[in-house]
Amino acid sequence: MSNTPSENVVLPYETAQKRAINPWLFVPVLYIMQAMPVTTVQEMFTFVWKDLGVASPLIVAWISVMKLPWTLKLFWSPLVDLNSTKRRWVVAMQVGLALCFVLLLWATGLPQFAGESPKIGFHITLALLLLMGCMSSTHDIACDGLYLLSLDKHRQAQWVGVQSTCYKLGRLLCVGALVYLAGYFEKHGRSNTTSWMIAVGVAAALYIAGTIYNAFFLPRPELDKPAVESSPGENRRDIFRTVTVVAIGVCLYFLIASSLGIAGDWIYRAINEGRALQDAILAAWSQGTKPVRVHFVFFNIGEHLPVFQLYVTWLVSLIVMLPLIALARRQLSGTAMAEAFGSFVRQRGFWGILAFVLFYRFGEAMVTGALPLFLKDTTKGGLGIATDHAGLIVGGAGVFGIIFGGILGGVVVSRMGLRRSFWPLALCMHIPNLFYLLLAMRYRPAANPESWQNFVLTDWPLYIAAFVHEFGYGFGFAGYFVFLMDVAQRGKFRTAHYAFGTGLGALCGVLAGIVSAILLASVSYVGFFIAVCVLTIPGMLTLLVIPLDSNEGRGRGSVAAKH
C-alpha cells in the first residue's frame, strides 16, 4: 500500500489541539478568498466580456468550459491529499491566484475583444481564466481539507454557517459590488474597458491583501502533515498517476461534449430548417443578417458547422481514452490513490448519488450561467438593462436572498433531517425559475431605471425575482451541501471524497452551460426558460433513489448553502 493520509486517526491530544485553534482568525477570510476566483471565472467575466463586445453564445460556451477545472479536480484531489500539507497547498495557490488577478487587470485593457471572432484581449483573458480555474479548484481541495483538519466535528458543524456565508459574501463581492462599480464608472463617462480595469484592480488588491493575511494567520493543525511514503519515490509516482487520470478526465469531457455538440447540431437544424422558419431565415439573409450560430468550444454549430470535426473529436477521445484507462489500472493497482477512488465508487447507492450530483442542480445551473446575459441582452427577449443596475439586482436583492435562504435551509435540515426536508428544499430551489420565465414573457424594464418612480412602478419585479431566486437557491442548496458532507465522511479519505462530490457537481455546471449555449442560439429567452423548467424534473426524481438514513443531516447545527 502506498501513502496513507494522516487525517484518518484522531487522538485525544489532537482533538485538544484543534480546539485551541480560533476559527475567527481564518474561516471568514479563507472562504471569502475561496469564492473570489471561482466567481471571477464563472460569473463576473460574463459581464466583462459582454460589455467588451463578445458574442453571447461564445460567452456561454466558454464559461461552461472554464468550469471544467472544478470537475477535473476530483481526479487530482488524491494528489493533494497524499502530498505536502493542506496549508502549503492553500498558500501556494493563493500566491498564484493573486498573480493571475494582476495579469487579468493588464489583459482587460488589451484591444480586440469585440465580434464573433475576438482576438488578442479575449484569448489572453481566456488563458488567464483557465489557469486561474486550475489553481482555484486545487485551492478548494486544500482549503476544505484544512477546514476539516483544523476543527473537530462539533466545531465543523458549528462554524459551517459562517464558512458558507463568507463564501457567499465573496461571491457577491465579485458578481454584485464589483459589477456595480464597473457600471457606475461607465455611467460617469469612463469607457467600458477602463471601468472594468478599475473593478478587476480592486479585486486584485483585495486578494493580495487576503493572501498576505493568510500567510500569517492560517492554522497549522497537528494532523496536517505530509503522508508518509511507503517506498522511496512514491510521491513522484503519484504525480505520474495523476497525469494519467486527469488525461482520462479530459478525454471523457470531450467525449461527452462532442456528443452534446452533435445533438445540438441536430436540434439547431430541426428548429431552424423547418419550412416556416427557413423562409424567415432566408428573408433575414437577403437583408444582410446571418442566421445565429452556436459557438461550441472550438466549433461553430449552425449554418457553417464542420460537423465532421465533432465526430472526429468523439472518435479520437474514445480511442485515446481506452489505452489510458488500461495504463491507469496498472499504475494505480495496490496504491492509496486507487483506494481513494475505489472506496468512493463502491459505497452504497453510488449510482443514485452520481445521478443526484449531476442532475439536481441542472436547471438552476443553466439559470446562473445565462442570467447576466438575460439581464443585459437587447435581443431575443433580453431585458437590456445597464451594468450597474444588473449589479444592484444580483448583488443587492440577491445577497439578502441567498444568505437568508441558506441559513434557513440549514436550520430546517439540522432539525428535520434530510429524509423529511429534501423535497421541500428541492421545490424551493427550482420553483423560482418560473419567475424568470414570466419576466421573459411579459416584463420590460423602465426607460429610466434610476428614477425612484420607475423603480416602484416598473422595476421592482426584477429585485423580487432576484431575491426569490437566490433565497430558493440558498434554501435548496443546503440539502445538497449537507448530503455531500455526509457522503464524504462515510470513508477515511474525507478530503478526496468531498472533492469527488464537488467535482462531479461542477460537471453538472459544465454540461448545463453547453446545453444553454445550444438553446440560446436556437430559441428566445422564453424558450430557454421553458427548457430550464423542464430540465429540473430529472434532478427532482433522483431524490427517490439516493441513499438517505433516517437521521442523516440532523445534529449538525446551522448549515448555510455554499455555491
C-alpha positions as CSV (number, residue, x, y, z in Angstrom):
1,M,0.0,0.0,0.0
2,S,1.2,3.5,-0.9
3,N,0.8,6.7,1.1
4,T,-1.8,6.9,3.8
5,P,-3.4,10.2,4.7
6,S,-2.6,11.4,8.1
7,E,-6.2,12.6,8.7
8,N,-7.6,9.2,9.3
9,V,-6.9,8.8,13.1
10,V,-7.9,11.4,15.6
11,L,-6.2,11.1,19.0
12,P,-7.3,12.9,22.2
13,Y,-4.4,15.4,22.2
14,E,-5.1,16.1,18.6
15,T,-8.7,17.0,19.4
16,A,-7.5,19.3,22.2
17,Q,-5.1,21.0,19.7
18,K,-8.0,21.5,17.3
19,R,-10.0,23.2,20.0
20,A,-7.1,25.6,20.6
21,I,-7.5,27.0,17.1
22,N,-9.6,30.1,16.8
23,P,-11.8,29.8,13.7
24,W,-12.4,33.6,13.6
25,L,-8.8,34.1,12.7
26,F,-9.0,32.1,9.5
27,V,-12.5,30.9,8.4
28,P,-14.0,34.2,7.2
29,V,-11.0,35.4,5.2
30,L,-10.2,31.9,3.8
31,Y,-13.7,31.3,2.4
32,I,-14.2,34.8,1.0
33,M,-10.9,34.2,-0.8
34,Q,-12.1,30.7,-1.9
35,A,-15.2,32.3,-3.6
36,M,-13.5,35.2,-5.4
37,P,-11.6,33.4,-8.1
38,V,-14.4,30.9,-8.7
39,T,-16.9,33.8,-9.2
40,T,-14.5,35.8,-11.3
41,V,-14.1,32.9,-13.7
42,Q,-17.6,31.5,-13.8
43,E,-19.7,34.6,-13.4
44,M,-18.1,38.1,-13.3
45,F,-16.3,37.7,-16.6
46,T,-19.6,37.0,-18.3
47,F,-20.4,40.7,-17.6
48,V,-16.9,41.8,-18.6
49,W,-16.9,40.0,-22.0
50,K,-20.5,41.2,-22.7
51,D,-19.6,44.8,-22.1
52,L,-16.5,44.4,-24.2
53,G,-18.5,43.1,-27.2
54,V,-18.0,39.4,-27.2
55,A,-20.9,37.4,-28.7
56,S,-23.4,35.9,-26.2
57,P,-23.2,32.2,-27.4
58,L,-19.4,32.4,-27.4
59,I,-19.5,33.6,-23.8
60,V,-21.9,30.9,-22.6
61,A,-19.9,28.1,-24.3
62,W,-16.5,29.2,-23.0
63,I,-17.8,30.0,-19.5
64,S,-19.1,26.4,-19.4
65,V,-15.6,25.1,-20.5
66,M,-13.9,27.2,-17.8
67,K,-15.9,25.4,-15.2
68,L,-14.1,22.2,-16.3
69,P,-11.2,22.5,-13.7
70,W,-13.7,22.2,-10.9
71,T,-14.9,19.0,-12.4
72,L,-11.4,17.6,-13.1
73,K,-10.3,18.4,-9.6
74,L,-11.8,15.1,-8.5
75,F,-9.1,13.4,-10.5
76,W,-6.1,15.2,-8.8
77,S,-7.6,15.5,-5.3
78,P,-5.8,12.4,-4.1
79,L,-2.5,14.1,-5.1
80,V,-3.3,17.0,-2.8
81,D,-4.5,14.6,-0.1
82,L,-1.3,12.5,-0.2
83,N,1.4,15.1,-0.8
84,S,2.7,18.0,1.3
85,T,0.3,19.8,3.7
86,K,-3.0,21.4,3.1
87,R,-1.7,24.7,4.5
88,R,1.2,24.8,2.0
89,W,-1.2,24.0,-0.9
90,V,-3.5,26.8,0.2
91,V,-0.8,29.4,0.5
92,A,0.9,28.4,-2.8
93,M,-2.4,28.5,-4.7
94,Q,-3.3,31.9,-3.2
95,V,0.0,33.4,-4.3
96,G,-0.6,32.1,-7.9
97,L,-4.2,33.4,-7.9
98,A,-3.1,36.8,-6.7
99,L,-0.7,37.0,-9.7
100,C,-3.5,35.9,-12.0
101,F,-5.7,38.8,-10.8
102,V,-2.8,41.3,-11.5
103,L,-2.4,39.8,-15.0
104,L,-6.2,40.0,-15.6
105,L,-6.0,43.7,-14.8
106,W,-3.4,44.1,-17.6
107,A,-5.2,41.8,-20.1
108,T,-8.6,43.6,-19.7
109,G,-7.1,46.7,-21.2
110,L,-5.9,44.9,-24.3
111,P,-7.7,45.6,-27.6
112,Q,-9.7,43.5,-30.0
113,F,-12.4,42.0,-27.8
114,A,-15.5,42.7,-29.9
115,G,-17.1,40.5,-32.5
116,E,-17.9,36.8,-33.0
117,S,-14.2,36.0,-33.6
118,P,-12.4,38.2,-30.9
119,K,-8.6,38.2,-30.9
120,I,-5.9,39.4,-28.5
121,G,-7.8,40.6,-25.5
122,F,-10.3,37.7,-25.4
123,H,-7.7,35.0,-26.0
124,I,-5.3,36.2,-23.3
125,T,-8.1,36.7,-20.7
126,L,-9.4,33.3,-21.6
127,A,-6.0,31.7,-21.0
128,L,-5.6,33.5,-17.7
129,L,-9.1,32.5,-16.5
130,L,-8.4,28.8,-17.4
131,L,-5.1,29.0,-15.4
132,M,-7.0,30.7,-12.5
133,G,-9.6,27.9,-12.7
134,C,-6.9,25.2,-12.3
135,M,-5.3,26.9,-9.3
136,S,-8.6,27.8,-7.7
137,S,-10.0,24.3,-7.9
138,T,-6.8,23.0,-6.4
139,H,-7.1,25.6,-3.7
140,D,-10.6,24.4,-3.0
141,I,-9.4,20.9,-2.3
142,A,-6.8,22.0,0.1
143,C,-9.0,24.7,1.7
144,D,-11.8,22.3,2.6
145,G,-9.3,19.8,3.8
146,L,-7.6,22.3,6.1
147,Y,-11.0,23.2,7.5
148,L,-11.7,19.6,8.3
149,L,-8.3,19.1,9.9
150,S,-8.4,22.3,11.9
151,L,-11.7,21.8,13.7
152,D,-13.3,18.8,15.4
153,K,-16.7,17.5,14.1
154,H,-18.6,19.6,16.6
155,R,-17.0,22.9,15.6
156,Q,-17.1,21.9,11.9
157,A,-20.9,21.9,12.2
158,Q,-20.9,24.9,14.5
159,W,-18.8,27.0,12.0
160,V,-20.2,25.7,8.7
161,G,-22.8,28.6,8.7
162,V,-20.0,31.2,9.0
163,Q,-17.9,29.3,6.4
164,S,-20.6,29.2,3.8
165,T,-21.9,32.7,4.5
166,C,-18.5,34.1,4.0
167,Y,-18.2,32.1,0.7
168,K,-21.4,33.7,-0.5
169,L,-20.2,37.2,0.5
170,G,-17.0,36.6,-1.5
171,R,-19.2,35.6,-4.5
172,L,-21.5,38.5,-4.2
173,L,-18.5,40.9,-3.8
174,C,-17.5,39.9,-7.3
175,V,-20.8,39.5,-9.0
176,G,-22.6,42.3,-7.2
177,A,-20.3,45.0,-5.8
178,L,-17.6,44.9,-8.5
179,V,-20.2,44.7,-11.3
180,Y,-22.0,47.7,-9.8
181,L,-18.6,49.6,-9.5
182,A,-17.9,49.0,-13.2
183,G,-21.4,50.1,-14.2
184,Y,-21.0,53.2,-12.0
185,F,-17.9,54.3,-13.8
186,E,-19.4,53.6,-17.2
187,K,-22.3,55.9,-16.4
188,H,-19.9,58.6,-15.3
189,G,-18.1,58.8,-18.5
190,R,-15.4,56.1,-18.3
191,S,-15.1,53.6,-21.2
192,N,-16.2,50.0,-20.7
193,T,-12.6,48.9,-20.7
194,T,-11.4,51.5,-18.1
195,S,-14.4,50.7,-15.9
196,W,-13.7,47.0,-15.8
197,M,-10.0,47.6,-15.3
198,I,-10.9,49.5,-12.1
199,A,-13.2,46.7,-10.9
200,V,-10.6,44.0,-11.6
201,G,-7.9,46.2,-10.0
202,V,-10.0,46.3,-6.8
203,A,-10.4,42.6,-6.9
204,A,-6.6,42.1,-7.3
205,A,-5.9,44.5,-4.4
206,L,-8.3,42.7,-2.1
207,Y,-7.0,39.2,-3.0
208,I,-3.3,40.3,-2.5
209,A,-4.3,41.6,1.0
210,G,-6.0,38.4,1.9
211,T,-3.0,36.3,0.7
212,I,-0.7,38.2,3.0
213,Y,-3.1,37.9,5.9
214,N,-3.5,34.1,5.4
215,A,0.3,33.6,5.2
216,F,0.4,34.6,8.8
217,F,-3.0,33.5,10.3
218,L,-3.8,30.2,8.7
219,P,-3.7,27.5,11.3
220,R,-1.1,24.7,11.5
221,P,-3.1,21.7,12.8
222,E,-1.2,18.7,14.1
223,L,-2.9,16.4,11.6
224,D,-1.9,18.5,8.6
225,K,1.3,16.5,7.8
226,P,2.6,15.1,4.6
227,A,1.7,11.4,4.1
228,V,4.5,9.0,4.8
229,E,5.9,7.4,1.7
230,S,5.7,3.6,1.8
231,S,8.7,3.5,-0.5
232,P,11.2,6.0,-2.0
233,G,9.8,8.0,-4.9
234,E,6.1,7.2,-4.2
235,N,5.1,10.9,-4.2
236,R,6.8,11.3,-7.7
237,R,4.9,8.2,-8.9
238,D,1.7,9.8,-7.6
239,I,2.3,12.7,-9.9
240,F,2.5,10.5,-13.0
241,R,-0.6,8.6,-11.9
242,T,-2.4,11.9,-11.5
243,V,-1.4,13.0,-15.0
244,T,-2.8,9.8,-16.5
245,V,-6.1,10.1,-14.5
246,V,-6.5,13.7,-15.5
247,A,-5.9,12.8,-19.1
248,I,-8.7,10.3,-18.9
249,G,-11.0,13.0,-17.4
250,V,-10.2,15.4,-20.3
251,C,-10.9,12.7,-22.9
252,L,-14.2,11.9,-21.1
253,Y,-15.1,15.6,-21.2
254,F,-14.5,15.9,-24.9
255,L,-16.4,12.6,-25.5
256,I,-19.4,14.0,-23.6
257,A,-19.1,17.5,-25.1
258,S,-18.8,16.3,-28.7
259,S,-21.8,14.1,-28.2
260,L,-23.8,17.1,-26.9
261,G,-22.4,19.1,-29.8
262,I,-23.7,16.6,-32.4
263,A,-27.1,16.6,-30.6
264,G,-27.0,20.4,-30.6
265,D,-26.4,20.5,-34.3
266,W,-29.5,18.2,-34.8
267,I,-31.5,20.5,-32.6
268,Y,-30.3,23.6,-34.4
269,R,-31.2,22.2,-37.8
270,A,-34.6,20.8,-36.6
271,I,-35.5,24.3,-35.3
272,N,-34.0,26.5,-38.0
273,E,-34.6,24.4,-41.1
274,G,-38.3,23.9,-40.8
275,R,-40.2,25.4,-43.8
276,A,-41.7,28.3,-42.0
277,L,-38.6,29.3,-40.1
278,Q,-36.4,28.7,-43.2
279,D,-38.4,31.3,-45.1
280,A,-37.7,33.8,-42.3
281,I,-34.0,32.9,-42.2
282,L,-33.7,33.4,-46.0
283,A,-35.5,36.7,-45.7
284,A,-33.1,37.8,-43.0
285,W,-30.2,36.6,-45.1
286,S,-31.3,38.6,-48.1
287,Q,-31.3,41.7,-45.8
288,G,-27.7,41.0,-44.8
289,T,-28.3,39.3,-41.5
290,K,-26.7,35.9,-41.0
291,P,-28.5,33.2,-39.0
292,V,-27.4,32.7,-35.4
293,R,-24.7,30.2,-34.7
294,V,-23.7,28.4,-31.5
295,H,-20.0,28.6,-30.6
296,F,-19.3,25.2,-29.1
297,V,-15.8,25.3,-27.7
298,F,-13.7,25.1,-30.9
299,F,-16.6,24.5,-33.2
300,N,-19.5,26.6,-34.6
301,I,-22.8,24.8,-34.5
302,G,-25.1,26.2,-37.2
303,E,-25.1,27.2,-40.8
304,H,-21.4,26.6,-41.5
305,L,-20.6,23.9,-38.9
306,P,-17.8,21.5,-39.8
307,V,-19.9,18.6,-38.2
308,F,-17.2,16.2,-39.3
309,Q,-14.9,17.7,-36.6
310,L,-17.4,16.8,-33.9
311,Y,-17.5,13.2,-35.0
312,V,-13.7,13.1,-35.2
313,T,-13.4,14.6,-31.7
314,W,-15.8,11.9,-30.4
315,L,-13.8,9.1,-32.0
316,V,-10.4,10.4,-31.1
317,S,-11.4,10.9,-27.5
318,L,-12.6,7.3,-27.3
319,I,-9.5,5.9,-29.0
320,V,-7.2,7.9,-26.7
321,M,-9.1,7.2,-23.5
322,L,-9.2,3.4,-23.8
323,P,-5.4,2.8,-23.5
324,L,-5.2,5.5,-20.8
325,I,-7.7,3.5,-18.7
326,A,-5.5,0.4,-19.1
327,L,-2.4,2.3,-18.1
328,A,-4.2,3.9,-15.1
329,R,-5.2,0.4,-13.9
330,R,-1.6,-0.7,-13.9
331,Q,-0.3,2.5,-12.3
332,L,-2.9,2.6,-9.5
333,S,-3.1,-1.1,-8.6
334,G,-2.5,-1.5,-4.9
335,T,-2.0,2.2,-4.1
336,A,-3.7,4.6,-1.7
337,M,-4.8,6.6,-4.7
338,A,-6.6,3.6,-6.0
339,E,-8.2,3.0,-2.6
340,A,-9.4,6.7,-2.5
341,F,-11.1,6.3,-5.9
342,G,-12.4,2.8,-5.3
343,S,-13.9,3.4,-1.9
344,F,-15.9,6.3,-3.2
345,V,-17.3,4.2,-6.1
346,R,-18.0,1.1,-4.0
347,Q,-20.1,2.9,-1.4
348,R,-23.8,2.1,-1.0
349,G,-26.1,3.7,-3.6
350,F,-23.2,5.1,-5.7
351,W,-25.3,5.3,-8.9
352,G,-28.1,7.2,-7.2
353,I,-25.5,9.6,-5.7
354,L,-23.9,10.1,-9.1
355,A,-27.3,10.9,-10.8
356,F,-28.2,13.3,-7.9
357,V,-25.0,15.2,-8.1
358,L,-25.2,15.5,-11.9
359,F,-28.8,16.5,-12.3
360,Y,-30.1,18.0,-9.0
361,R,-28.8,21.5,-9.9
362,F,-29.0,21.2,-13.7
363,G,-31.8,23.7,-14.3
364,E,-30.5,26.1,-11.7
365,A,-27.0,25.9,-13.2
366,M,-28.5,26.9,-16.6
367,V,-30.1,30.0,-15.0
368,T,-26.9,31.0,-13.1
369,G,-24.9,30.9,-16.3
370,A,-27.3,32.7,-18.5
371,L,-28.8,35.3,-16.1
372,P,-26.2,38.0,-16.7
373,L,-26.9,37.7,-20.5
374,F,-30.6,37.8,-19.9
375,L,-30.3,41.0,-17.9
376,K,-28.1,42.8,-20.4
377,D,-29.1,41.3,-23.8
378,T,-31.1,43.5,-26.1
379,T,-32.1,40.8,-28.5
380,K,-34.3,37.6,-28.3
381,G,-36.3,38.9,-25.4
382,G,-33.4,40.0,-23.1
383,L,-34.0,42.9,-20.7
384,G,-31.2,45.2,-21.9
385,I,-30.5,46.8,-18.6
386,A,-27.4,48.8,-17.6
387,T,-24.4,47.1,-15.9
388,D,-24.7,49.0,-12.6
389,H,-28.4,48.1,-12.5
390,A,-27.6,44.5,-13.1
391,G,-25.1,44.6,-10.2
392,L,-27.7,46.0,-7.9
393,I,-30.2,43.3,-8.8
394,V,-27.8,40.4,-8.3
395,G,-25.6,41.9,-5.5
396,G,-28.4,43.8,-3.8
397,A,-31.5,41.8,-3.6
398,G,-29.6,38.6,-4.3
399,V,-27.2,38.9,-1.4
400,F,-30.1,39.1,1.2
401,G,-31.9,36.3,-0.5
402,I,-29.1,33.8,-0.6
403,I,-27.9,34.5,3.0
404,F,-31.4,34.2,4.5
405,G,-32.3,31.2,2.3
406,G,-29.0,29.4,3.2
407,I,-29.3,29.9,6.9
408,L,-33.0,28.9,7.0
409,G,-32.3,25.9,4.8
410,G,-29.5,24.8,7.3
411,V,-31.9,25.2,10.2
412,V,-34.5,23.1,8.5
413,V,-32.1,20.3,7.6
414,S,-30.5,20.3,11.1
415,R,-33.9,20.0,12.8
416,M,-35.8,17.8,10.4
417,G,-33.0,15.7,8.8
418,L,-32.6,15.3,5.0
419,R,-35.2,12.5,4.6
420,R,-38.0,14.7,5.7
421,S,-36.8,18.0,4.4
422,F,-35.2,17.3,1.0
423,W,-38.4,17.5,-1.1
424,P,-39.4,21.0,0.3
425,L,-35.8,22.1,-0.2
426,A,-35.8,20.9,-3.8
427,L,-39.1,22.5,-4.6
428,C,-38.0,25.9,-3.2
429,M,-34.8,25.7,-5.2
430,H,-36.5,25.1,-8.6
431,I,-39.9,26.8,-8.5
432,P,-38.3,30.4,-8.6
433,N,-37.2,29.6,-12.2
434,L,-40.8,30.3,-13.2
435,F,-40.2,33.9,-12.2
436,Y,-37.6,34.4,-14.9
437,L,-39.9,32.7,-17.4
438,L,-42.7,35.2,-16.6
439,L,-40.2,38.1,-16.8
440,A,-39.1,36.9,-20.3
441,M,-42.7,36.6,-21.4
442,R,-44.1,39.9,-20.1
443,Y,-41.6,42.2,-18.5
444,R,-39.8,45.2,-20.0
445,P,-37.6,47.4,-17.8
446,A,-38.2,51.1,-17.2
447,A,-36.8,53.6,-19.6
448,N,-35.1,55.4,-16.7
449,P,-34.2,52.8,-14.0
450,E,-32.5,55.5,-11.8
451,S,-35.9,57.1,-11.3
452,W,-37.5,56.1,-8.0
453,Q,-40.9,56.3,-9.5
454,N,-40.0,54.0,-12.4
455,F,-38.4,51.6,-9.9
456,V,-41.6,51.5,-7.8
457,L,-43.9,51.1,-10.7
458,T,-41.9,49.1,-13.1
459,D,-38.5,47.7,-12.0
460,W,-39.5,46.1,-8.6
461,P,-40.2,42.7,-10.3
462,L,-36.5,42.3,-11.1
463,Y,-35.5,42.7,-7.5
464,I,-38.3,40.4,-6.2
465,A,-37.3,37.8,-8.8
466,A,-33.6,38.0,-7.8
467,F,-34.4,37.8,-4.1
468,V,-36.7,34.8,-4.5
469,H,-34.3,33.0,-6.9
470,E,-31.3,33.4,-4.6
471,F,-33.4,32.6,-1.5
472,G,-34.6,29.4,-3.1
473,Y,-31.1,28.6,-4.3
474,G,-29.7,29.0,-0.8
475,F,-32.5,27.2,0.8
476,G,-32.4,24.2,-1.6
477,F,-28.7,24.0,-1.8
478,A,-28.4,23.5,2.0
479,G,-29.7,19.9,1.5
480,Y,-27.2,19.4,-1.4
481,F,-24.3,20.6,0.7
482,V,-25.2,18.5,3.8
483,F,-25.7,15.4,1.7
484,L,-22.2,15.8,0.1
485,M,-20.7,16.2,3.5
486,D,-22.3,13.0,4.7
487,V,-21.2,11.1,1.6
488,A,-17.6,12.3,2.0
489,Q,-17.4,11.3,5.7
490,R,-18.5,7.7,5.1
491,G,-14.9,6.7,4.3
492,K,-11.5,7.6,5.5
493,F,-10.4,9.8,2.6
494,R,-12.5,12.7,3.6
495,T,-10.7,15.4,1.7
496,A,-10.6,13.4,-1.6
497,H,-14.1,12.2,-1.3
498,Y,-15.5,15.6,-0.7
499,A,-13.6,16.8,-3.7
500,F,-15.1,13.9,-5.7
501,G,-18.6,15.1,-4.9
502,T,-18.0,18.8,-5.6
503,G,-16.1,17.9,-8.8
504,L,-19.0,15.9,-10.1
505,G,-21.2,18.7,-9.1
506,A,-19.1,21.1,-11.2
507,L,-19.6,18.7,-14.2
508,C,-23.3,19.5,-13.9
509,G,-22.4,23.2,-14.4
510,V,-20.3,22.4,-17.5
511,L,-23.0,20.3,-19.1
512,A,-25.6,22.8,-18.2
513,G,-23.5,25.5,-19.9
514,I,-23.2,23.5,-23.1
515,V,-27.0,22.9,-23.2
516,S,-27.6,26.6,-22.5
517,A,-25.3,27.6,-25.4
518,I,-27.2,25.4,-27.8
519,L,-30.6,26.7,-26.6
520,L,-29.6,30.4,-26.6
521,A,-28.6,30.1,-30.3
522,S,-31.8,28.3,-31.3
523,V,-34.6,29.8,-29.3
524,S,-35.6,33.0,-27.5
525,Y,-35.2,33.6,-23.7
526,V,-38.8,32.4,-23.3
527,G,-38.0,29.1,-24.9
528,F,-34.8,28.9,-22.9
529,F,-36.5,29.3,-19.5
530,I,-39.2,26.8,-20.5
531,A,-36.4,24.3,-21.2
532,V,-34.9,25.2,-17.7
533,C,-38.2,24.3,-16.0
534,V,-38.4,21.0,-17.9
535,L,-34.8,20.1,-17.1
536,T,-35.3,20.5,-13.4
537,I,-37.5,17.4,-13.3
538,P,-34.8,14.7,-13.7
539,G,-32.9,16.1,-10.7
540,M,-36.1,16.1,-8.6
541,L,-36.6,12.4,-9.4
542,T,-33.1,11.5,-8.2
543,L,-34.4,12.2,-4.6
544,L,-36.3,8.9,-5.0
545,V,-33.1,6.8,-5.4
546,I,-30.3,8.4,-3.3
547,P,-29.4,6.6,0.0
548,L,-30.6,8.5,3.0
549,D,-30.5,7.4,6.6
550,S,-33.4,8.4,8.8
551,N,-31.2,10.7,10.9
552,E,-29.0,12.0,8.1
553,G,-28.3,15.7,8.4
554,R,-29.5,16.1,12.0
555,G,-27.5,17.5,14.8
556,R,-25.1,19.5,12.5
557,G,-26.2,22.9,13.6
558,S,-26.9,25.7,11.1
559,V,-25.8,24.8,7.6
560,A,-25.9,27.6,5.1
561,A,-25.8,27.0,1.4
562,K,-22.5,27.1,-0.4
563,H,-22.1,27.8,-4.1
